[in-house]
Amino acid sequence: MADVRELNGPVSEGRRRFLIGSALGGAAPILGSVVQARAEDGSLSDPRSPVIVELKVNDGTHRLELDTRMTLLDALREEMGLTGAKKGCDHGQCGACTVLIDGRRELSCLTLAATVQGREVVTIEGLAEADGTLHPMQEAFIDHDAFQCGYCTPGQILSAVSCVREGHAGNAADIREYMSGNICRCAAYPNIVAAITQASQQMGE
């Protein structure tokens, strides 16, 4: 079994810092525009007061009244009942909360819900076809028994889909590197690599 420390060395830490910085840096101007607009129209009496946001999640639109500080992870779980994205560390270090935003993997615990208006969010609940046909990555995880407790699995699967689409699933070493931000405390890493290898062939990417 692979050791977690093997898969999360200095390069992996650098990737985590990059993801955290990107999430926080990208949120500031977008959220700032929301606050500024409310200040100009006189509706901003308290910066913590809720805003109305429309989120496109899994091909559906959700109109919600949210605290401007609410993360996408909390909005998904508490406001929409989509509990597939897990709250692991809540600090962007475990990958259990990974979702796809406009096709890219993002850490929903570091993404403010108000910043994703107009963007397409996909959670594990929306990955399969409408008729229930599983995505090739979901099938591959089952075929290779690429999970044990299953807590990290939704984030692993969505990150794996993006890994393939990014072109980083050509060999086992690349898969390990580009999946290093997703921690499996049960250490099912060899099975996860095998599953991604199979799915990458079926996805044709």
Order of alpha helices (4+ residues) and beta strands (2+ residues): alpha-alpha-beta-beta-beta-beta-beta-alpha-alpha-alpha-alpha
